Amino acid sequence: MDANELKNYEKAGDIARDIRKFSEKLVVEGALLLDIAEKIEARIISLGGKPAFPVNLSLNDVAAHQIPAVAEKTKLEKGDLIKVDFGVHVNGYIVDTAYSVSIGKSDENEKLIITANEALDAALAKAKPKTKVSEIGKVICASIEKHSFNPIRNLSGHMVAKYELHAGTTIPNYDNEDDTQISEGQVFAIEPFSTTGVGMVEEGKPSEIYRLIGSGAVRSGREILDYIKTEYQTLPFAKRWLIKKFGAIKTNIAIKELLSKKILKEYGQLVEKSGGKVAQAEHTVIVKEKPVVLTKI
């Protein structure tokens, strides 16, 4: 990693740490998910970064990919377990971080959160050169199972690279027997998920999160496609963002065409298969003999 790359990662990390502290004040009973997301996204931009993906505000048994739609009125309610998952990029260099909050007192929620945080700390300590990814997964799994919860096995941490949120090597949440070794200077987002459920997610309803995956001729969506290519490149984005710029009718027509031609992909919400509650903890780390955690306060 050269000095310029490191500078961009460090700035993105600085912004992410600010956002973690800032957002904690927003996540309270009665708060609108839409307000939380838009305030976080606006602050990222005001601090000199850009969202690396739409702010995920996933509730209870939804592990990931829940975002508020335009004019959505969903509010946080007592007993909710919310995962606040956001990313920041500076010139394409990405950090990704997440934390969980119990809305009101809940012993189960709070135990799940502690479990995810402990698993993350154990995993980060292993983010050293020549560590096998299966070794990291093993400590995550052991840390979660000792609290009588399950890790989510079909979600994983991931390497990040310039304009690539999921770049190559993945970090499992269990011992998958993968002997791949991580290397000095690689950057990973490590994200344990602890659950009261069986430890698997399945795709739920559409999320309104999209990503550019192809190319081709279009009739009605050319202006929007050009904007996506310029503004987001291959990073995920929200329909809400396009509606703000282009209006609902134009955006909906364009997205329908781009999906039909497989130029865009839409993600589904990821829901715990048995309906178990899910907590998440995540930080981005540079692999070193002494790991450098970019997003930890």
ChimeraX attribute file (.defattr): number of C-alpha atoms within 10 A of each C-alpha:
attribute: neighborCount
match mode: 1-to-1
recipient: residues
	/A:1	10
	/A:2	7
	/A:3	8
	/A:4	9
	/A:5	14
	/A:6	14
	/A:7	13
	/A:8	19
	/A:9	26
	/A:10	19
	/A:11	21
	/A:12	30
	/A:13	30
	/A:14	19
	/A:15	26
	/A:16	30
	/A:17	16
	/A:18	16
	/A:19	22
	/A:20	20
	/A:21	11
	/A:22	14
	/A:23	16
	/A:24	14
	/A:25	9
	/A:26	17
	/A:27	21
	/A:28	18
	/A:29	15
	/A:30	13
	/A:31	15
	/A:32	18
	/A:33	23
	/A:34	19
	/A:35	18
	/A:36	21
	/A:37	20
	/A:38	15
	/A:39	15
	/A:40	20
	/A:41	22
	/A:42	13
	/A:43	18
	/A:44	23
	/A:45	14
	/A:46	11
	/A:47	15
	/A:48	14
	/A:49	26
	/A:50	23
	/A:51	26
	/A:52	26
	/A:53	23
	/A:54	28
	/A:55	28
	/A:56	24
	/A:57	25
	/A:58	27
	/A:59	23
	/A:60	20
	/A:61	23
	/A:62	26
	/A:63	29
	/A:64	25
	/A:65	25
	/A:66	28
	/A:67	22
	/A:68	26
	/A:69	17
	/A:70	14
	/A:71	9
	/A:72	12
	/A:73	13
	/A:74	14
	/A:75	16
	/A:76	19
	/A:77	15
	/A:78	14
	/A:79	15
	/A:80	21
	/A:81	29
	/A:82	26
	/A:83	26
	/A:84	27
	/A:85	23
	/A:86	25
	/A:87	26
	/A:88	30
	/A:89	28
	/A:90	23
	/A:91	15
	/A:92	22
	/A:93	24
	/A:94	30
	/A:95	32
	/A:96	28
	/A:97	25
	/A:98	25
	/A:99	20
	/A:100	27
	/A:101	20
	/A:102	26
	/A:103	19
	/A:104	15
	/A:105	11
	/A:106	14
	/A:107	10
	/A:108	13
	/A:109	25
	/A:110	18
	/A:111	16
	/A:112	29
	/A:113	25
	/A:114	18
	/A:115	28
	/A:116	28
	/A:117	24
	/A:118	16
	/A:119	30
	/A:120	25
	/A:121	18
	/A:122	16
	/A:123	24
	/A:124	25
	/A:125	17
	/A:126	22
	/A:127	29
	/A:128	22
	/A:129	17
	/A:130	16
	/A:131	16
	/A:132	21
	/A:133	25
	/A:134	21
	/A:135	24
	/A:136	25
	/A:137	29
	/A:138	18
	/A:139	21
	/A:140	31
	/A:141	25
	/A:142	19
	/A:143	25
	/A:144	27
	/A:145	16
	/A:146	10
	/A:147	13
	/A:148	13
	/A:149	23
	/A:150	26
	/A:151	32
	/A:152	27
	/A:153	20
	/A:154	12
	/A:155	21
	/A:156	18
	/A:157	21
	/A:158	21
	/A:159	21
	/A:160	23
	/A:161	17
	/A:162	14
	/A:163	18
	/A:164	17
	/A:165	24
	/A:166	15
	/A:167	14
	/A:168	10
	/A:169	16
	/A:170	21
	/A:171	28
	/A:172	28
	/A:173	33
	/A:174	25
	/A:175	19
	/A:176	15
	/A:177	13
	/A:178	14
	/A:179	12
	/A:180	15
	/A:181	14
	/A:182	23
	/A:183	16
	/A:184	15
	/A:185	17
	/A:186	18
	/A:187	26
	/A:188	29
	/A:189	28
	/A:190	30
	/A:191	29
	/A:192	35
	/A:193	31
	/A:194	35
	/A:195	31
	/A:196	21
	/A:197	19
	/A:198	16
	/A:199	21
	/A:200	20
	/A:201	23
	/A:202	14
	/A:203	16
	/A:204	16
	/A:205	12
	/A:206	14
	/A:207	21
	/A:208	20
	/A:209	22
	/A:210	22
	/A:211	20
	/A:212	21
	/A:213	13
	/A:214	13
	/A:215	13
	/A:216	9
	/A:217	10
	/A:218	14
	/A:219	9
	/A:220	16
	/A:221	19
	/A:222	14
	/A:223	13
	/A:224	18
	/A:225	19
	/A:226	12
	/A:227	13
	/A:228	19
	/A:229	14
	/A:230	10
	/A:231	12
	/A:232	19
	/A:233	17
	/A:234	19
	/A:235	22
	/A:236	21
	/A:237	23
	/A:238	20
	/A:239	20
	/A:240	19
	/A:241	15
	/A:242	18
	/A:243	15
	/A:244	11
	/A:245	11
	/A:246	13
	/A:247	12
	/A:248	15
	/A:249	9
	/A:250	16
	/A:251	20
	/A:252	16
	/A:253	12
	/A:254	20
	/A:255	22
	/A:256	14
	/A:257	16
	/A:258	25
	/A:259	16
	/A:260	11
	/A:261	15
	/A:262	15
	/A:263	18
	/A:264	22
	/A:265	19
	/A:266	19
	/A:267	18
	/A:268	18
	/A:269	23
	/A:270	22
	/A:271	25
	/A:272	25
	/A:273	17
	/A:274	15
	/A:275	17
	/A:276	20
	/A:277	22
	/A:278	32
	/A:279	34
	/A:280	32
	/A:281	25
	/A:282	27
	/A:283	24
	/A:284	29
	/A:285	27
	/A:286	24
	/A:287	24
	/A:288	19
	/A:289	13
	/A:290	13
	/A:291	17
	/A:292	18
	/A:293	21
	/A:294	24
	/A:295	25
	/A:296	15
	/A:297	11
